[in-house]
Amino acid sequence: MYGLEGIRIISFNHFFMGPVGIQYLADLGADVIAIEPLNGAFQRKWGGTGKTVDGQTMLQLAGNRNKQSLALNLKDPRGLDIARQLIKTADVIAENYRPGVMDSLGLGYEAVRALNPTIIYAAASGFGADGPYVNRPGQDLIIQAMSGLASITGSREHGPRAVGASVVDHHGATLYAMGILAALLRRERHGQGSRVDVNLLSAAIDLQQESFVCYLNQDAPADVRQPGRVAGWYFPAPYGIYASADGYLAISLAPLETIYEVVGVPEAERISPNTAFTRQEDISNLLERYLVVHTTAHWVEILEANGIWHSPVRDYADVAADPQVRHLRSFHSVTGATGTPVTLVNHPVRYDGQPPDVRLAPQELGAQTRSILKALGYSRSDIDAMHNQGVVGWPGAGGKEPT
């Protein structure tokens, strides 16, 4: 399903939230031109584990499929002129520099709107376009700490703990794509361009809607860290993760009396279900004393038989081998830009039963520079001259584009 065919997005995004958000739209058929500096955007220089595939970082592979790459020196007036020409052809301009950077280049919202009055200008940042934190650097771990997410994920015993993935970046990317789609729909209906602003701090708070609504509309608890093994201060016991004899087991919402029966807690030791909120830690400690005696497989069989929502806690190897994950095609292997196969996390939504194809693996820096400039009307000699003068770039040893 390529519902965004004919929509052109000029992306000045780097790092992770911005590239991933625009990648969702590229998956849906948008013509995305990613503009990067001649030495590459940040995602080409850093990525988890420090390992690469033929020099391609994991961060580059994670958020840059289905995009063309244009290597452009925006500090050169000729580079800026190329960017402005592309802006005139675009439906969306997307950027996630710190507030003020695009204005300093002459590519801020007002300047862009003067070139293209119906443009959608989508800006992503750490803290928004203004306010007391506008100049602070925004990064996933920092935002997890600031937003309360690390606190609520932590435990009373061990203190705060960050989530083990860049969840704020990922959620921010989804909101970024959603905001752009909403703005495009409004323009389609009313002919009006707009500015869309997404920030990591708001995304992190949005991730905690349930918890914050509970917190702000009742007597606030002294501590929102996880009580015992219960996964969240606002959930009743037994909702949480428990050790078994050989692993861990998640037990979801279930009547406490039923859990007592299934686990085999004697009547004399049972804590009243009426205290499932107020004595979460005591109840979870009690349950684990019995759960840890037997294996995960033992408990899975019993919980399944009694209709109790549960799951073993799996590692990544288990997830990759899971039959439902394979059925959903959540992971997809393609031939990478360098010829080496790479495995990507697939687009997460299905359309008419199928996810969109990977039409273009994450590209080498500047892979489409010449074709984009040619489409703008530049001659081969002009393109070569700008390359030699450090205005544009493309892959290949010595600045030569591969034939």
N, C-alpha and C positions, 0 to 999 in steps of 0.2 A: 504494500500500500504506500504509494508515494503522493500523498495529498498535498505536499508542498512543492511539487514540480512548478517551475516558473518563478519561484521566490528566490531572490538572490540575497545572500547574507555576506557582508564583509566583516570578518572577525579579526579583531585586534586582541584576542584573548591569549592568556598564558597561564601557566601553572596547572590547575585542575578544575575548579568549579566552572570557570568560563568555558574552557574547551569541552568539558563533558556536556554542559547544557546545550551548546551549539551542536555537538555531535548528535544529540537526540533529533534535532531538526534536520541535520544532514541525512540521518538515517531515513527520514520521511520524504526525501527527495529534494530538499532545498539545495540550491547551488551555492556552496560555501567556499569562499576564498579566504584562507587564513593568511593574514599578513604577518610576517615575522622579521626581526632584524637579520642582517646578513650573517650574524654568528648564531642565529637560532633563538627561539623563545626558551624560557626557563625549563619547560617540560622536556626539552631535548638534552638538558645538561644534568638533570637530577631525576631519580626515580627509585622507588623502593628496592632494597637489597643491594643496590650498587651494581648489579649485573645488567648486561645489555644483550640484545640479539643483533649481531652485526652492527654494533654501535647505536642501536635504537634503545632508548631507555624504556623502562616499564611504564613510566608516566606518559611518554609519547605514544606508546601503543594503546594505553587505556582510554585516551580521550580524543583521538584525532583521525578516526576512520571517516571515509566518505567526504573528505575535504581536499580541495586543491591547496597547494602551498606556493605562496609568492614571497620570495625573499627581497626585502625592500628597505633601503636606508631612508628613514623618515626625517633624518637630520639634514638631508640634502634637499634643496628646493625642488629638484626634478623628481625625487622620490615622493615628496608631498603632492606634487602635481598629479602623479600617477594615482595616488590614493584618492585624491579629489575626483579624478575622472571616474574611478570605480564607484565612489559614493553616489555619483549622479545616476548610475545604473542600478543602484541597490534598492531593496525593500527594507533591509534591516542593517544597522550598524551595531555591532556588539563589541564591548570592550570591558576589561576588568583591571585596568590600571588604577593606581591610587587616585582619588578625586583630585582634579586639577592638571593631571599629566596630559590628557588629551587636549584640554584648553591651551596648555602651553605649546602644543604642536600646531594649534590652529584647527583642531579637529574636534572641538567640544560640541555640545548639542546645538547651541545657537548657530555656530559656523556651519555645521552639517545641515541644519534645517534651511539655512539660506541657500545651500546648493540643491537641496532636495526637500521641498516643503512637506511632503507626505511621508517622510522617512520615519521608521521606528528606530529609536535610539535606545539601546539596552545596555545599561551600565551595571556591572556587578562589583561589589567592594566588600571590605571587611565590616564596615560600620555604617554605610550609607553615604549620601552625597554631602551631608552637612552634620552639624552637631559637635559636641565637645570631644568626641573621639575620632573625628574625621581624618586626622593625619596619622593615626596609629596604624601599624601593620596588622592586618587581619590574616590569621592562619588557623587551620582546623583545631589544633591542640590548644592554642591560645583561646579560641572561642569556646571550646568545650569547658575550659576552666572558668571563663568569665560568665557563661550563661547558666551555670548550675548543673550542666550535663555531667561533668566529671564528678560532682558531688553526689548526684542522685544515682550514678552508676557505681559509686564506691560503697563501702560497708562501714558500719559503726565500729567494727573491730579493726579494719585495716585502713580506713580513711578514704579520701577521694581516689577515683581511678578513671582514666580516660577509656572511652570505647575503643576497641581494638581495630577500628577502621576509620577512615576519614568521612564519618557519617554526615558532618555538617557540610562539607564540600559537596557530597553526593546529593543531599537534600536541597542545598542551595542551587545546584545545577538543575534539578527538576523544577524548582520554582522559577528559575531563569527562563527555561524553555516554556513553561506555562505562561509566564507574563508576556513573552514575545508572541505566543500564539493568540492570547487574548487581545493584544494590541493589533495584530494583523486582522483578526476578525472584526474589531471595531472599525478599522480602516476600510475593510471590505464593505461594511454596512453604511458607514458615514463619511468615508473619504478623508478621514482625519488621521494624521500622524501623531505620534506621542513619544514621550520619554518613559522608559521602564527602568526602575531601580530595584535591585535585589541586593541584600547584604547578608553576610554570614551570621551576624548576631541575631537578626530576626529569624533566620532559618533555624538556628539552634533552639531558640525559644519556641518556634512553631513545632519542632520535633517533640517538645514536652507539653503539648497542649493539655493532655489529660491530667498530667501532674500539676501544672500551674493552675488549672481551673479548680482542681481539688484544694490546692494550697490557698488560693486567694478567696475562696468562698466558704471557708469554715475556720474554726480555731486553728491557727497555724501550729504545726508541731515544732518542737525545739530542734529536731534533726531530721533532714529528709534523706539521709543515707539509708541504704538497704538494711532492714532489721534482720539479723541472722541470715538465713538462706532465702528469705522471701525477696522476690525481685521487684522491689519498689515499696516505699513507705505507705502508699495509698491502696495497696492490695491486701486482702486478707490472707492469712495462712490457709492452705499450704502453698500457695502460688510461688514457685521458686525452683531452684536447682539444688539437687541433693546428691551426695556421694553414695555410690553402691559399692559392692565389694571389689569391682573391677573397673569402675568408670563413674559417669555422672548421668543423672536423669532429671529431666524437667517435668514437673507436675503442674498442670494448669489449673484453672478454676474448677473446683469440685467440692461437693459437700464434705465438710470435715469429718462428720460421723462416718461417712462412707469410706473415707481414706483410713480412718482408724481401724475399721473392720478389715479392709483389704490388707493393710500393712501388718495387722495383728497386735495393735496396741491394747494392752489389758484395760478393762473398764476403770480400774483403780488409778491408772496413770493418766487417763485422758483429761485434757484441759477443755473447758466448756467452749463449744462453738460460738457462744455469745461474745467471747473474747478474741475472736479470730483477727480483729484489727488491733486491739490493745495489747495482746500478748503474742504478737507474731513471732518474735524471737524465741520465746519459750516453746511455742508449738513446733516451730521448724526444727529446733534442737532435739525435741522429743522424737519427731518423726525420723530424723536422720539416724538416731540410735538403732532403729529397727531396719531402716532401708539399707544401711551399710553392711548388714549381715549377709545379704544375698547379692548375686550378680545382676547386672543390668538386664540381661536376657530373661532372668527369672521374673523380675518385676514387670518387664514389658509384657510378658505373657499374661500375668495376673491383671495388670491395669487394662490391657486390651479386652480381656474377658469381662471386665466389670464396667466397660464403657467410660473409663476415666481418661480425659485428655492428657496426653503425655508424649514425650519423645526422648530417646537417648541423645545425649550431647555429642555431636559428631565433630570430627576434625575435617580438614579440607579434603583429605583423600576420600573419606566417606561421602562427602558432598559431591565430589566429581564423579563418583561411581554410582550415585543414587539413580534409580530407574526413572523417577519423576523428573529429576533435573535433566536427564538425558532426553526424555520425551519432550520437555519444553525447549530443548536446544539452547540452554542457558549459556553454554560455552560453544564457541564456533571457531574452528581452525581454518585459516585462509593462507594463501601464499602472500608473504609480506612484500614490501616494496623492494627489498634487497634480494628476493628470491627464496629466502628461508621461510618455512612455514611458521606462523605465529598463531597462538590461541587467544582469542579475545572473549570478553564477556559480551554476550549478544544483547541487542536491543530488547528491553524487558516487556514490551507490549506486543500482542498479536493482533493482526488485522485480517479479518476473514480467515482466521485460523492459522495464519503464518506470520512470523516476524519478518521485517524488511531484510533484504540482502545486504551484505557488505559489498558495495559496488567498487569501493576504492579502499585498499588497505592504508593505514597511516603512511603518509608519503615522506620521502626524503625532502630535506629543506630546499625550497625553491624549485621543486620538481615541475611545476606548471608555470614558472615565471615567464618563459619565452612565449608559450601559447597564449597566456593572458595578455601580455603586452602586444602580441601580434593582433589579437582580437580588438584591442583599443586603437589599432591603426599605426603602431610603430613599425618602422622598417627593420629588417635584419641588421643593417649597418648601425642604426640608432640603438638597437637593443645591445649589440656587441659593444658599442662605444660606452654605454651606460654601465655595462658589466665591467669593462676595463677600468672605469673611473670610480667603481665602488658604489654605484647607485642601486644596482640590482644584483641578484645572485642566483645560482642554480647548482645542482650537485655535480660532482665529478672532480677528479684530480686537476689541479691547476685552473680551476674555474671553468673547465670545458664541460658543456652539457653532453651527456652520453648520447650516442647516435642509436 
